Structures are given as structure tokens and as C-alpha cells.
Amino acid sequence: MKSRILFLIPCFVLVTCSVDQDCQKADIILFNTKVYTVDDSNSIAEAIAIKGKEIVYVGDNKGVKNYKCSKSRIIDLKNGYIFPGFTDSHAHLKGIGYRENTLNLQGINSLKETMSIVEEFTKSKKPGEWIVGRGWIEKVWPEKRFPNKYDLDRFSKNNPLLLERADGHAVLVNSYALKLAGIDSNSIDPHGGAILRDKNGEVTGILIDRATNLVEKLVPKKTPEEDKFALEQGIKRSIKLGWTQIQNAGGSIQDLELLKKIKSEGNLLLRIYFSVSDGIPAEELLNKGPYLDKDNMLIARGIKLYADGALGSRGAYLKDNYSDSKTKGLLIFKKEETIPKLKDALKKGIQIQTHAIGDLANHITLNWYEEAFDSVPLEERSILNPRWRIEHSQNIQPEDQTRFNKLGIIASMQPSHAIGDLHFAIDRLGLKRIKNAYIWKSLLDQGALVIGGTDAPVEIGDPLIEFYAAVTRKDVDGFYTENWNLEQVITREEALKMFTIWPSYGAFQEKVRGSLEVGKLADLSVFSKDIMEISEEDILEARNIMTLVDGKIVYENL
């Protein structure tokens, strides 16, 4: 009996040593699932293992067993599906945060109901106090019109009031605010802006694009503490939805500094690729050069320019008049100011991201980009392929569509714009021009790179709505209208790349993220349904159940 016990002890030691020797250490193991890797072969795996910030294994359930012997967190994901971390390539993080904590008018289906909500909110404010809200849009209102100052004056005689349209390119203000700003029927439209008037020449209370500054400059500025809280709220909402990176479309240097502070406090729970707004922030970035983070968590290397406004508020700049109005829209930027910035950006390694929606705005933007490229020799550029972008790229004439690929311009597009705008876009553009609008498929077929975003808080900001919109071109109720060009839908494989590997390229990060491969950063979005296989309708029933960023589980609701 004694000899038998002695024999068993060394055997146990040998087995333990062998197991330790074969063990591959990992911090997190996800298995018994379906992993869409988006690698070059579009391969599908069953399990993934993560060590630190990086992926150390992608493969089958059998192979991942070698990683289960250490102190790993092991998660059976039999009811989940893994995708490379979704990236929102165009959003406004601070605006998302403020939307969650201010007068939010998004999704209200009538002018009457909108005014009722604003009136009730007004009752809680002291006389003279500014009332600010955002998110109204008239596209499905039975009243079929823009609101006006008279709608507000009925209950807001003692308070200045400003309500931003959902697109962020128009505001509604009351008579109190107009008086404070000195705006009347004799006021002159600023460059790149419009003060709307009725048939009698009376100001209606709607201000478009640069004209909004006439009143917005009077609104008390938010404190840095309020801005920081809004950024943090935007981060929390984004990771809950499954986003692992926000490519922030315009912001101040103060916003960037606040994000640095949030990161130092350990609360930057997703990646931020930041572009600064035109003006003083742009000048500062051009002087100092890009802010690059070795952790790839917070990078600022872009400048956001504006060519025009939005289609819904008729500020998008068109070659011909709107089909429902005697205007061509607004050109916002000026060539004599813009071309020097473009040339300087090429020399400094700054990525230009220009908002352009109308067909003439896109044409001019492409022209100015090409002029800058021709003016700065390759040897004078900081980056040979600057990967400049056109944000929205919404209405593009056929002769300009081919230029995206030719010039290497990235089309940054938001599928949800198409399913929201379908309620008014044909009225604005007419049947001929609508064929050149929201043309994801045409651009892809011509070799251009299309990256997907949300433009939140303009839109809801849900990755599953964006994915659904890209593959259906229908609104969330399944509605679409005649002549809506359903041939522009893209495949689910293309839609997945539109929110993963392609926006990683758009941020110069395709070598470190955007697909699930050994050695890449462990950014994952885990959804409750297989959005690559289920019916179109069921895509909207899926939800995010886990978000991993930089190898950490930052959101979990299994």
C-alpha cells in the first residue's frame, strides 16, 4: 500500500507539470459561439481567446481548450454572436451625451405634440432663462410644415427659446430670442446662412446653417464640467449599444483635453478618433500636428470642414434649384480660405473630413481636394496616401462618382439617413436626382471605400439600425417608397465591413483593429442574434449583449 501511494504522487506531479507546460495563458475566453472574423478569407470561428489587449487565439472549440487551464474568465456564448468591434465613423459624442440629459424632441410624430412637450418644459424655467432643445423633425408630421415663431410665442413670451432641428443645420427660435439677437425683416443673411421669411418678408423664426450663430452665440455656454459629463454619458450609451470606437466629427480643443482627462481617470471605455472643427481648433491642430496615442485609444488627426448644409432644411448645395423650393441651398466654405488649409494639411499629415451633401457641394469638394493634391508633391507630404474623406457624400452626379476611387477619397456615409430622408428626399430632389442619392452600392462597385456611421445625435445611433438600413433601404417599420432605388442595398458582408475593417482603414488603424485576428487589438461586439443569417425584420430585434474594448469587457448584459 505504501509503495502504491509513492507511485501515485510522482505521477500527479508529472501530469500537473505537463498541463502547465502546455497551457497557453489567456485572460478571457469566449467559446461555443460563431465568430465572424472579417479576415481576408471572411473565415468563421467558434472561439476566441484574449490576453491583455490582444487576441491570442481564433479558432474552433477544441483548440481553445489549451487556454482554459489558467485563471481565465471563461464564457460560454451559446446565445451570442461575435463580430469585430463596431465603429461609428461619424458621430458627435458630446451631443449624444447632451441629448440624454436635455429637452429631447427626437421621435415625436406631430408638431402639436412637439409644442405640447416644449410648453410643459417651459413651465419649469424661470423668466428670462434660456430654453434649449434639439431633435425635432417635420418629416412625418401630419402638419407637413416647418414650425415657426408663432408656435412658440403662444407660451414663451418670458423666455428666449431655441430648438435645434434633428439635422443640426437649422434652429427654431421665438420672438424673444430674435429680439435679443437683433434679427428682423431688414436683417441680411450671413454668408453660408439663411434667415427664413414668409411671403410678406416677415422672419419666421427658422435660421439655417451659419445664420444659427446669430442666436446661438447668446446662449450661455456650458461649463467644462457639464461638457465632461456629457462626454462620459455619450461613452456609456455608446458601449451599451455595442460601439467600440467613435470617430468624432468635429469638436473643440477643450473637448480633446477633456477626453484626455477622462482617459487619465480610467473612464475612456471606447476608442475615440477625433477631428477638430474648422476655425481656431483647426489652426491649432495644423500648428501642432496630429495627436497620436500609442494605445490607439485617443487620436486626433482630422479637421472637419463644411461645404454645405443639410437636405431636409434645404441647406445642401445643389447644381439646380430644389424641386420644392426656389433655392439651390448654401455653400458654406470659401475657396480662398480652404485651399491653403488643404495644402498645409497634406504637409502636416492631417486628415481632412468635409461635410458635403448636395451634388454641387460634393463636386466642389472633389475639385478642391484634387487641386490640393496636384499642388503638393509627394515628397512634401507627411503621408503619401492622406485618406481624406467626404462626410455624408449624399448626392453625387455620375461624373463625380468615379472620382472617389480615382482620388482615393473615402465616402463616409450613414445608412440611417437614407431611411429617414426617404420621407422627404424625393420632394427635395425630384425623381431624376434621387437616383444619385445615398448610392452606397454604386460607389462600392466603382472601387470606392465606404465607411458607415450614424451622425448621432442626428439619428438614434444604434449599430443594428444602421446595419439594417444598409441591407434593406427600408425604414424601421419596413416602409419604402416607389423610386427609392432598392438596388442600392449592399450585402451583409459589405455592411459588416462598412462598420468594422473599412472604418479602421479610414482611421489609419486597419493593421491593429477592425478584424478578429491573432495579434490584433481585442475589440469585440457581441449581439444576441446572428445578424448575418436572420431575416431582415429580426435584425432590429437583436441587441448588444457584450462589448469588449482593448481586451476589457466594458459592457455586459448576457
N, C-alpha and C positions, 0 to 999 in steps of 0.2 A: 504493500500500500504506500509506504514511504517513497519507494523508487518511482511509483506511478505519478505521485504528486510532483516530484522533482522534474519529471519528464514534461509535465503539462506547463509548468511555469516558463521554461525557456521557449516552448512553442508559442505561448501567448505573447511573449516579448518579441519574438521574431515576426509574428503576424502584425503586431502594432507598428513595428519599425517599417515593415513593408508598406502598410497603409499610409503612414506619414510620408514615406518616400515618394509614393505615387500621387499623393494628394496635391491638387492644384488649388491654391488659395483663391477665394473669392469672397466678397462682402455681401453680394446679393445674387441669388439665383432665381430666375423665373423659368418655369418649365411647364410641360403639359399644355402647350398653347400653340398658336400659329403666329409666327414671326415673319412679317413682311420686311425683308432686309433692304430693298431698293438698291442692292449692289448692281454691278454691271450685268449680272445674269438674271436680275429680278428673282433671286432664289428665295425659297420659303423654308424656314427652320421651325423647330419645335421648342427650343430652349435658348436661353442666353445667360451668361454669367458676367458679373461686373466686379472689378477690383479697383478701388479708389475711384478715379474719374473715368476710367476707360473700360471698354468692352474687352474681355479676355477670352470669351468663347461664344460662338454662334453655331448651333448645330442641332443634333437630334437629342432626344431624352436620354438615350443610352450614354452618349458621350459626356453629357453634363454631370453624370454620376461622379466623375473624377473630382468634381469641385464641391461635392456635398459633404466632404469629410472635415472641413474646417468650421470655424464658427460663423458660418454664413447665415444670412436670413434667407430661408428657402420658401418660395411662394408658389403654390400650385395654382396656375392661372387657367384652369379648365373652362372658366366662364369669361375669359378675356382674350383680346387680340392685340398683339404688339405691333407698333409702327414706329419708324424713326420719328423723333420728336417733331411735332408740327411747328412750323414757323409762320407767324403772321408778318408778311413782308411789307405791310403798310398799315400802321395803326398809330393812334395818338394816346399814349399811355396815361398821361395826366388827365386828359379829357375823359377817359374811361373811368378813372377814379372819381372825378368830379360828378360825372353822370350818376354814379351810385349814391351821391350824397347831396344832390341839389334838386331843384324843380325839374324833373324829368318828364318830358312830354312825348316821349317816343311811344309809338304803337297805339295812339289814340285815334279812333276812326271817324271823328267828325269835328268840325270847327266848334259846334255848340258845346260838345263835351270838353274840348280843349279849353275853351274860355271859362267853363264852369270850374275846372280844376285850378286854373290860374287865379280866378276870383277868390276861391276858397283859400288859396295860399296867400293871397294879398292881405287877407284879414289878419294874418298873424304878424304883419310887419308894422312898424311904427311909421307915422307920417314923415315923408322925406327920405325914407330908407329905400335904397335901390332894390328892385326885384329882378333877378336874372334867372332865366331858364333856357333850356335848349331841347331840341329833338322834334319839334312839330314838323309835319309834312302833309301837304294837302292832297297827295296822290289818290287816296281812296275816300276822301271826304265827300259826302253827298252834296255839299255846298258848291263844290267844283270851283273854288276860287282861293286866292291868297287872302289871309286875314288882313285887316287894316287897323289904323289907329283908333277908329271909332269903336271897333270891337273891344278894345282895351279901355278906352276913355270912360266907358259906361261905369266902370267900377274902380278906376285907378287914378282919380283926379289928385290924390295926395301923395302919389309915389311915382318916381321915374321907373319905367319898366322896359326891359329889353329881353326878347325871346329869340334865340338863335334857331334858324331852320336846321333841319337834320343834316343837310349837306355842309354846314359850316360856312356857307358863302352868302348868306343873306340873314338879316335880322328884322324883326318886327319891333317897333318902338311906339310908345304912346305920345300924346301931345306934350306931356310934362317933359319927357326926355328930349323931344325935338326942340322945345323952347330952351332947355339948358344948353343944347348944342348950337343954338342959333340957326337952325335949319328951317327955312320957309320956302314959299313958292319961287322966290328970287335966287335961291342958292344955286351955285354952279356945281355940276358933277365933278368930282376929283378924277384924275387920271386913273383908269382901271376900276372905276366905280360908277354906280348909278343911284340916284335918288328917284325912286319911282313916283310918278304923278298920275292923277286921274285925268279924264278928258277935259276937265276945266283948269288943269295946271296945278291943282292942289296936291301937296305932298300927301302920300297915302300912309306913310309910316314904315314902308318897306325900303331897306337900304341894301344894296348889292355890292359885294366884294369890298374894294377899297373905301367905299362910302360908309361901311360899317364902322370904320375907325373914328369917324366924326363923333359918334356917340360912345363907342367902347372905351375911348381914352378917358371918359368921365367916370366910368365905373370904378369904385375903389379897388385897388389892386389886392390880390390875395397875398397873404404873408408867406414867407418861406416855409413856415411850419405847416400852413394849410396845403401848400404845394407838395411838400414832402408826404403828408398824409394821403393826398390824392394819388401820388405815385405808388405808395405802398398798397393802397386799395386796388389800384389798377393791376399791380403784380399779383395780388391774391386772387382776384377774379380770373385773371388770365391762366394761371396754373390750374385752377379748378376746372377750366374748360378744356385743358389739355395742351395749351401752348407752352413751348419750351424756349422760344425766342420771340421777342417783339422787335421788329425793325421800325423804330420810332420816326415818323415822318415829320420832322421839324420840331424845334424846341430851342430854348434859351441856354446860354452857358450856365446860368443858375440852375436850370433843370439838370444839366450834366453834373454839376457839383453836388447836387442833392442825391443823385443816383450813386455817385462815388461814396457819399456818406452812408447811404443805405447799404452799399456793398461792404463798407468797413464795419458796419454793425451786424453783418451776417444775415441781412434780410433781403438781399438781391437773389430771389429764388428762381429767377429765369434769366436768360441771356438778353442783353439789350444791344442792338446795333443802332446807333444814334446818328441822326442827321440834324444839323442845326438849321435854324431858319435864316432866310436872307436878311441882309442888313448888318447890324453890329455883330451878331453872333457869327455870321459868315466871314466877316472881316477878321475876327479874332482867330477862327479856325485856319483861315488862309495864312495868317501871320505865324501861328504856332505849329501848324501841320497836324496830321491825324493824331488822335489819342488812341493808342493801341495797348491792349491789355493782354499780357502773356497767358492769362487764364481763359481768354476768349469770353469773358462774362460781360464786359462793358467796353464797347469800342465806339469811337466817334470819328468817322472819316467822311461823312457826307454833308452836302449842302442842299437844302430844299428850296427850289425856286418855284415861282408861279407864272405860268404862261397865261392862264385864263381862269375863269370861274367854273361854275357847275351848270349842268344841262337843265336841271329842274328849275333853278332860279333864273335861267336864260342868261347866264354869265359866261358860259362856254363860248369860245370864239370860233365862229363858223365862216366858211367862204361865202355863203349866201345867207339871206335872211332866214330866221326861224320860220317854220311852216305856220306857226300860230301867233307870230308877232313880227312887227316891222323893225327888227333889230338883228344884228349879226353877233351880238354878245360883246365881250370886253377882252382886249389884250392888256395884260397887267404889266409884264416886264418890258423894259426898254432895251433896244439893241446896244446903244452907246454905253449903258451900264453893265449889260450882261456879258458881252463878248470878252472884255478884259478879265472878268471873273472866271470865265470858262478857260481861258488861256492859262491864267495863274493856277487854276485847279489842276490842270494837266501837269504842270511843272511841280506841284506840291504833293501829288498823289491823293487828291481829294476827289471823291465820287460825287458827280452831280446827279441830283434826282429832281426832275422838273415835272410839276403838275401840269398836265395838258389833257383836255377833254375834247374840245372841238376839233374839227378836221383842219381848220386853218392854224389853230394853236399847235397841233402836232406837226404840221408841215413846217411852220416857222422854227419850232424847237429842233427838228431834224436838220434844218438848214443851218442853224447857228452852231449846233454840235459839229456838223461837218466842216464848217468854216474854221472852228477852233482846232479840229483835228489836222486840217490842212496847214494851219498856221504854226503849229508847234511840232518840230521834227521829233522823231522817235528818241533821238539821243538826248533831247532836252526834257523828256517826260520822266517823272518819277516811277510810273508804272506803264509798261508798254500797252497793256490792254486795260483801259481805265474802267470798263464795265459800267458806263453811265447808263442811267435809267430814265424812262418816261413813266411817271406815276399816273395811273388810270388808263392812258392810251385808249381812250374810249371810242372815238370816232375817227377813222383813218381812211383816207382815199386810197384806192388800189395802187396808184403810183408811189405812194409813201409806204405801203405795207412791206414792200420788198426791201426798203432801205433799212429796216430794223436789223435784219441779218447782215446786210452789206456793211453797215457801220458798226456792228457789234453792240447795238443798243438793246438793253433789256426792257421788255414790256412788263411793268408791274401793274397787275390787274386784279380787280375784286369781283369775283363771280356774283356776289350778292347784289352788286349794283345793277346787274342785268335783270335780275328777277324782281328787284324793287322798281327800277325805272320802266319796266315794261308797261306800267300803268299810265305813263305819260310820254315816253320817249318817241313813239310814233307820231303823236301830236306835235312834238317839238321839231322832229326831223323830217317827217314825211316818209312815204314808202320807199323812195329811191335811196335816200341817205341811210335809212335804218339798216340796209344790207351791209353797210360798212361800220356798224356799231357793235361793240362787245364781241370782237372777232377773234376769240382765243384760238379756235381751230385753224383759221386761215393763217394766222401768224406762225403757229407751230408748223404747219405744213410748208411754210416758206423758210423754215430754218431758224426762226427767231426763238429766243428763250423767253418764256412767260412764267412769271413768278406770282404766287397768289397771296392776297391779303384780304383784310376786312374793311379797312377805313374806319374801324370803331373809334369813337362812339357814333359816327355817322350811321353805321349799321350795327346789328346786335353784337357781332364779334365772336360768333360760335364757329369753330372749325368744321363742325359737322354740317352746318347750314351752308358754308362755303363749298365744301366738297359736294354736297347735294346739288347746289346751284350749278356747279361746273359740269356735272354729268347729266343734268336734266334740262336746265334752262327754263325751269318752271318755278313759280313761287311756292311758298311753303304749304299752300293749300292745293297744290297740283295745277294751278291755273297758268295758262299761257294764252297769248292772243294770236290771231292769224297774222302771218308775215313776220313772226318773231324769229325766224331763221334757226329752227331747231337743228339744222345741220352743223351749227357751230358748237354743239356739245362736244366734249372731249371724253376719251376713255377713262376708266377708273385708274388705270396705270398712270396715265398722263396727269390726272388730277392729284394722285398721290405724290408724284414728283413735283407738282406745282407748289406743294406745301412742305416739301422736305428737302430733297437734294438740290433742286433748282434755286430756291431762295438762299441756300447755303452758298451756292456759286455767286449769287447776287451780293453776298456779303464777304466774298473772298475767303470762305471757310469750308469749301467743299472737300478739302483734304482732311479735315478734322471732324466734321459732323455732316449730318444730312442723310446718312445711310447707316445701317447697323452692321458694322464690320469690325473684326478684331483690330484693336489699336485706336479706334475712333472714340471720341468722347461719348459717354453713355447718356444720351438724351433720348427719352422714350415717351411716347404717348400710348396709353393702353385704353382701348374702347371696349364697351360691353358687347358689341356686335361686330361681325366681320363685314365691314363696310365695302369690301371688295367683292362680296358674293351675294349679300342680301338684296331684296327688292329695293327699288328707288324709295318707296314710301317708308320702308323700315330704317333707312339711313337716319331719318330725323328722330327715330325712336331710340337710337343708340345714345350712349352717354360716356363721358370720360370717367374711368374708374381709378386711374393712377397716372401720375406724371412724374417722370424722373429727369432731373437736370444735373449734369456734372456728376453722375453716379449716385445722386441722393434722391430719395423719394420725397418730393416736395408737396405732393398731394396724393391722398389715398381714400377711396371710398368703395372698397370691394364688396 
